[in-house]
């Protein structure tokens, strides 16, 4: 149909041109130069003008079509190039996921040969290099990827991991901080930065980061877990202040922990140590005495016992335990430690009266039997002493009750605020049923 229309238009144009030639028989003078002119028929001038215009239009259309053709070729080449990149990248990614690292490296390198600025390939290639323990090359690749896409968090996390592997921990810290500047609520970045500060022993920064993490939007279980960790880290911060002699900041830190958790025994013990360092022995004793009434922790009584004995005031230690027994008459552990103290002070009969007043039943309390055996031996009751020692057979002769972790049952004679075995805070206590 279009062909017929074009043919008709051409015929019409020819007829119009012939008609115009017939009615324009005259001529016109055309000046070619200032001194030269030429006579041209009007019809010829018209036809020349018409041909020139048509030629110009034809040239424009040809030029337009040529540009379209060249653009199409470029698009086809680009599509073919992208298709090749995607094919190689997909194969490399599959090899990476299958942990075929040499194969993945080869495929990713072929992608980079085609497009050196392919961010995803630079990222994956860097991961492959890190797997092969080539941290410096991983850093180079990830730095290039980051320069091409400054907001790519996956690249930033990978770069931070590279720095950690290369032991460039300060730079890893800066990278996690850069992520948090862009996304302050990024939980993953907070956790990794927290763990990094923990490795560095940077307790102030660690506590600040953990505070942000504990305040994040977490489920109830994770919220409680992070809150417990925050208390533990604050305790370590207080200990670091105490060890460096910054007593005022140590005092504030331990007090803040007690406000957060009145049952966190290490904070009471730490605050008492601050008072002792300041020479305020009475304040330390008063703190531990009041804290025992709040927490009922035998650890505070043991610490007070040591304090009074070092001061040469065993009477205060005895009175301390007697008050505790009056307050909690059914607590056999308190009676055991009172009897142990009396035995230590050569008050054998008083120790026997306390220990014999307890019905120990059929359960085995190794340290109780060792203590009773020694008392019977001192009183000359060899048969009874032998019986008690038999029940404690195979245990150490020295009467030392271990601290036992309530979380993992790790036992030690050296108390600390954190169990070295499971890493939990505020778990050490006394268990007479556990042999040391």
Steps between C-alpha positions, in 0.01 A plus 500: 500500500779740591672414172195609301475824689869577439462422128200730472688777679801460267274516194329807638838665562616427143178635351528810717859550392410467127213737544721758673757471220234566239367812667844642588673551165700803604857522626680661791853637535707336769823677611763234553774757591502883514616504137338188365132412456294246316152474360298205640148408408255554779379143465858370530561711811183364647595141424852554640356646821251218528769240444731667751229505765406141432866402510549677829198327651622169363846557653352585838290184498794289387714651776228432757461140388876452502519625857218266600678213332828576677320546832329166449833334435640655819199383702535150359869494587423629853226242547733227380771633736260510797371154416856367500577674830184363659577150378856507635394666826226241560747217443753667730236549769400134481865399533539734797194355675635150433833612652689431177711808558761464221224451241306796639813716485554413131140576405488827693827608340349442156214731599743767614690469173179605327387755761765601758236702691242225552422559869336164575792313346753709693305416815488125435856489373611661826308242702670225300841653574420523871406132504839426355663699783602781264366782714703777335364417153150481645547846649617637164199358315249612760650848523455534123140377526434747782644789295246413228204465739548682831157398632537125445478352851590151384829633366561692823436193717733294281770766520470507880537121507811533282654745746424265789665210320803718425517602870439862402243533775497879524399521134234233555359713783487806270318301233231379742469858627454616139217249457334624819531861388285414199275256688509560880260213572693233309497209748766298318745791497436565871563135589820477296629832634414385854689175451797686353520737797482192724803351323685829538407532869362848432251490787370856471424471127370148556257614768376789286444271201328236713270770640392588146448133423297438815279798409434364148179343380549136602266226611453452874745209530781677312427824686553326834817330375653827378399672824685234701804545280484877552513450877796263462690741276434788738644285777815441294518874438478562876774244561724671243449834676580336834817338365624829351428691821208706364300439817235766447396367161519143631267597783248662265507200270442243774218711645333525160515121466333455839219732387456286190507168688492487880589128489827541309740395776830589323399868496459504881837330540662741254354807671625369835848463352484865391422602857792291626733667248379836628571390859130496586498157665188570704310603188602178325387288798172689525437462126560124501291454814203688355546331164478158662162593646386594147649208306551221760825418321744298709783654296448831679527328840821329391647831387401662832655206689831554319484875568438459873771236539753720319409780739559268795132509602384135492222583744329715236522213252342259749226749583437551130429129446293471818276784381468329164405172668238681709362661184501175300501213753436232236801595285749215550765673288523792743532259793773312320706815446441610860624159618796521261590846636475382862720199421750730330508712817567187716148520647451127443212438743300796367564381143378151591185639665410693185571218255338229709181705524444448128334188364718434196289199403628242256641747256875525461651836586873428452630811671256463791628147563862613479432773753309269735775241468760753609284611792447141622873444464573805715245381759658154510202318345707294259220268391269784408786684334580192293136470395486860385830473312376189325203698370740761372746241368693593190461873560762751598584522867493876503152636569441729203154537353511579127312768316268329252354657186121463500498499120766241409601359845861605449682494837785719619647625825559847350187713485439733207203694371496297178532126450813434289343183362160614366554879504187576707503769768365476857482119498754394764361379829564239769364144479587268786387196300772553236846366578793729436 
